[in-house]
Structure formats: structure tokens, C-alpha cells
Amino acid sequence: MRRAGWALVVALAGALRVAHADTTTPAGAPRPAAPSAPAPGAAPPEAVLVAPADTDRRMDSGLEALAAKHYEGAAGAFYGVYQKLPLGDARRDLAGYHLAVALEGLGLSQAAAEHFMEILSGRRSPEFMDQALAALKPLYERRLVNEERFVEGVLYGSQFTSLSPDVSDFVEYLQALTDVRHGFTAWGRARLETLARAGRPYSLSARYALAVERVARHEDDGAAKELRAIIASTGDMPFEVRNQARVALGRILYERKLYDEAWGFYSRVDSPLPLQDVVMIERAWDRVAGGDQQRALGLLVGLGAPVFHAVFAPERYLIRGLAFRRICQYRQAHLAVREFRSKYGPQLEKIKARAFMDDPTIRSWAIAGTASLRDYGRINDVLTREMGALGAIGDRPLRDHLDAIYRSGLDATNRAIDREIEGAIERVVDELLRIDEQMSLVDYEIGAGLFKSGQGKTPGAPRSIEVPQGSDEVYFKFDGEYWSDELVDYSVLAEDRCVR
């Protein structure tokens, strides 16, 4: 009764799903060239023929403001230079780079990313390639860069030289993953294997991606061995790789019914709480399968915290129903079924009437439950928030330029969401119908269990649960107030009332 299938999440990029085709491309074969596009809102440089005479003075003024952390003044000065220089003038990319740095200082990450990507797309100034990529790398790792725009539009199909080691590995990793995703499996795998042997931070990301691919090929023994090695590694690695390896290994062990060992790896996941929703669900499944129903129920209590309010996880009710049924608390199990039908009933009615595509609640679940859409939704939120701050910028030409960037960015993310939303909604619908069917089965088993218990020895009256005395643990009655450092540690003192 577990969530079907494996979520093949590669390091850092939930949207970069690893495909597993057999198509190969010989080394050295050409790949599609990345499109070259100026930052939205940029003045058409072909219309500019001569650099203004005061260009160097204005550049110096911008650099002084940037050094003093007067970011708005610096951004205004650099935009004035950037706007008026022809494409062939090397100072234009220099001004664009410093403009991006100033915009980042103003908290306008999306506008900064656009200007960094314009430098990369234009490929007019090789000396700025490494600096622009180094600036984009942390933004990308924090999921603040449009995946399609950056990876597909800028990185993939491009070749870069004279990059610093960390930046070079970052680019190689993303290009190799994209090779695999486009079906060039043998080529992409060879690049990942070379990077994996290099012994640098992104080597561990490459090793993780290769381990996930082994799982997809049903080579679980080899994958488990590699995942254990990644978890045990003491070297630096990109954010979340070690935790992703713990989750992946936990899944392998769960499928082998090694529930306690799987629990050990799930319990060591130390991601920030907003990233632990799926992990907590899987931990709860593991405890149900391992016979620790009280711990499973405690994890479900933790999932009720406000930080998880947008999570689409109808199986929470299924886990609760199963856990209570297995300790013969049939009323509580039946209440879990009723709560599921109460929460999801309106959407289930629309689904059965085939009138669900325009339902805003189902749409929000689809976005929250799909990695790529979740990324687009997050960037959309960032674009909206940063666009709201543009009114404080006094430089009118700069403000108009930034407004054009943000409007273009919002249009792009909305189009990307519209392209994928129909399939994501269908997956939400399938999940709801699957859980609804399972809940009906739980309700049937509750009735069967009550009938069976009535034919044999009848259990005595329910006993109250007493807090153990003299325990090393401290017990508090849950009053609905959540503390972030406790969410993954709750346990419910639910008595097992089954007749053994």
C-alpha cells in the first residue's frame, strides 16, 4: 500500500529527471547550439554605433558606488553605460556583469541572473564566463534560476574554456545529466563516470546520479553499495546530496523489507523541515510496515504542522487508518476514513464528474506535488516578490528596464506551468482515486475485524494509557502547538487492543 514507483530525484535538481534510453551519440558529435538572447528589456545594441565619450568616467562612478555598497546608485550607473554601448564594445559586458552584481546586492536575484545569463549567451567576453557561472552557481543550487532558461538555453550545447575547477565540474555535471535526459545515455553516463572519479565535490553528485540510474536498471546491490559510500564520505559535497543518498538507500532497504535498517537511514536525514515532507511520509510507511504503529502515528502528527500546510499527501489518512486498524482501534481507523472523505470529498466528486481541470485546489496540489512545477512556482513567487520592490527604485530608466525583465520572467514561468499542468493534474487525480480505493478497503477490513473479534475472545474495556514513571524520556500532552525541533520525533501512546 505504498506510494507506487520510485521518485528518481537527482542531486540538486528535482526537475532534471534521469531518463534511461539506449540511444547513444558518439563522442564529439555536435549538439544543439544554445540560443543567444539579450536580457529582456535591454536596449537594442545594434542601434548603438558609437560609445559615449563619458563611458569610462561613468564606469568609474559605478565601481566606486559598488565598492561602497551603494547598490542602487551602482546599478543606475552601470545600466546607463550598458544601455548606450554597442555590442562590439568589451565594456558592455563589463558593465552588464557589474550591473548584475549590484542587482544581486539589491536583492533582485532574478534580474541579476538574467544579466549573468546574457553574458554567457552572448559569448563575446570569454574572460567573464567563469565569473558569470560562479555567480549563477549558488543561485541555481538554491533553486532560484529558471531550469529551462539556464540549463537548456544557456549551458547545454555550449563549450566553456578556462573555468575554475568548481565551476567546470558544475557545468560538466549539468551537461552530462542533460545528455542522459535527452536520450544520449551512454555519452552522458561516460561523462558522469569521469567526473565521479575526479575526487571533487561534484564527483559525489555524479556518483549519486549514477547510483540512481542503477536503481532504475534494477541493479539494487550495486546502487546500495555506492549510496553507502556516498553517505560515509567526509568530503565536501553540494547541498542535499548526502540526504538524497540516505533517502534513496532507505527506499532500497524498505523494498527489501529491511524496515529497521531503512528507518536508520531515514532518521538521519537532516534537511531543512520544508524539504522533509516526502521523507516523513516514507518514514511513516516504514514504521507501519515495521510494526511500530505509535511512531508512525507520531510522524503524521508532525506532518500537521503549518510548515507542511501546502503538501499534497492524501496517503497520510491511509497510513493513519492502517496504523489504527493494525492495533485494533477500529473507531479511530474509521474516523481516518471519514476525515479523508471530508477533506477530499468535493474534489473526488468533481473527478468522478470529469469536471476537475479548472479546480484551483487540484491545480495547486498539482504544482506542489510535481518537482519541475514546484520549481517554477517558487521562481514565480520570487519574481512576484522582487517585482513588488521595484517601486522603491528612483532611477526611472533602470526601473523600466527591470520591470520588463520581471514581466518577461513571469510570462515565461506561467507558460512553462501551463505546458506541464495538465499532466500533473492527471497524476493528482490518479493518486486521489488510488487512495480513495485503498480507504474503501481499509473500511471493509475494519468491519471484518470487528466481526472477527466478536467471534472469539472479546477484549476487555479499553484501558487508559498511563505515562511511564521513572523513564529517561519526558512526556508532554500535545496541545496543538508545534515546535520545529520536535516535529520528526513525535510518538502517539496508542494502545494495541488486538487479541493475540
C-alpha positions, 0 to 999 in steps of 0.5 A, a space after each residue: 500500500 505504498 506510494 507506487 514507483 520510485 521518485 528518481 530525484 537527482 542531486 540538486 535538481 528535482 526537475 532534471 529527471 534521469 531518463 534511461 534510453 539506449 540511444 547513444 551519440 558518439 563522442 564529439 558529435 555536435 549538439 544543439 547550439 544554445 540560443 543567444 538572447 539579450 536580457 529582456 528589456 535591454 536596449 537594442 545594441 545594434 542601434 548603438 554605433 558609437 560609445 559615449 565619450 563619458 563611458 569610462 568616467 561613468 564606469 568609474 562612478 559605478 565601481 566606486 558606488 559598488 565598492 561602497 555598497 551603494 547598490 542602487 546608485 551602482 546599478 543606475 550607473 552601470 545600466 546607463 553605460 550598458 544601455 548606450 554601448 554597442 555590442 562590439 564594445 568589451 565594456 558592455 559586458 563589463 558593465 552588464 556583469 557589474 550591473 548584475 552584481 549590484 542587482 544581486 546586492 539589491 536583492 533582485 536575484 532574478 534580474 541579476 541572473 538574467 544579466 549573468 545569463 546574457 553574458 554567457 549567451 552572448 559569448 563575446 567576453 570569454 574572460 567573464 564566463 567563469 565569473 558569470 557561472 560562479 555567480 549563477 552557481 549558488 543561485 541555481 543550487 538554491 533553486 532560484 534560476 529558471 531550469 529551462 532558461 539556464 540549463 537548456 538555453 544557456 549551458 547545454 550545447 555550449 563549450 566553456 574554456 578556462 573555468 575554475 575547477 568548481 565551476 567546470 565540474 558544475 557545468 560538466 555535471 549539468 551537461 552530462 545529466 542533460 545528455 542522459 535526459 535527452 536520450 544520449 545515455 551512454 555519452 552522458 553516463 561516460 561523462 558522469 563516470 569521469 567526473 565521479 572519479 575526479 575526487 571533487 565535490 561534484 564527483 559525489 553528485 555524479 556518483 549519486 546520479 549514477 547510483 540512481 540510474 542503477 536503481 532504475 536498471 534494477 541493479 539494487 546491490 550495486 546502487 546500495 553499495 555506492 549510496 553507502 559510500 556516498 553517505 560515509 564520505 567526509 568530503 565536501 559535497 553540494 547541498 542535499 546530496 548526502 540526504 538524497 543518498 540516505 533517502 534513496 538507500 532507505 527506499 532500497 532497504 524498505 523494498 527489501 523489507 529491511 524496515 529497521 535498517 531503512 528507518 536508520 537511514 531515514 532518521 538521519 536525514 537532516 534537511 531543512 523541515 520544508 524539504 522533509 515532507 516526502 521523507 516523513 511520509 516514507 518514514 511513516 510507511 516504514 514504521 507501519 510496515 515495521 510494526 511500530 504503529 505509535 511512531 508512525 502515528 507520531 510522524 503524521 502528527 508532525 506532518 500537521 504542522 503549518 510548515 507542511 500546510 501546502 503538501 499534497 499527501 492524501 496517503 497520510 489518512 491511509 497510513 493513519 487508518 492502517 496504523 489504527 486498524 493494525 492495533 485494533 482501534 477500529 473507531 479511530 481507523 474509521 474516523 481516518 476514513 471519514 476525515 479523508 472523505 471530508 477533506 477530499 470529498 468535493 474534489 473526488 466528486 468533481 473527478 468522478 464528474 470529469 469536471 476537475 481541470 479548472 479546480 484551483 485546489 487540484 491545480 495547486 496540489 498539482 504544482 506542489 506535488 510535481 518537482 519541475 512545477 514546484 520549481 517554477 512556482 517558487 521562481 514565480 513567487 520570487 519574481 512576484 516578490 522582487 517585482 513588488 520592490 521595484 517601486 522603491 527604485 528612483 532611477 526611472 530608466 533602470 526601473 523600466 528596464 527591470 520591470 520588463 525583465 520581471 514581466 518577461 520572467 513571469 510570462 515565461 514561468 506561467 507558460 512553462 506551468 501551463 505546458 506541464 499542468 495538465 499532466 500533473 493534474 492527471 497524476 493528482 487525480 490518479 493518486 486521489 482515486 488510488 487512495 480513495 480505493 485503498 480507504 474503501 478497503 481499509 473500511 471493509 477490513 475494519 468491519 471484518 475485524 470487528 466481526 472477527 473479534 466478536 467471534 472469539 475472545 472479546 477484549 476487555 474495556 479499553 484501558 487508559 494509557 498511563 505515562 511511564 514513571 521513572 523513564 529517561 524520556 519526558 512526556 508532554 500532552 500535545 496541545 496543538 502547538 508545534 515546535 520545529 525541533 520536535 516535529 520528526 520525533 513525535 510518538 502517539 501512546 496508542 494502545 494495541 487492543 488486538 487479541 493475540 
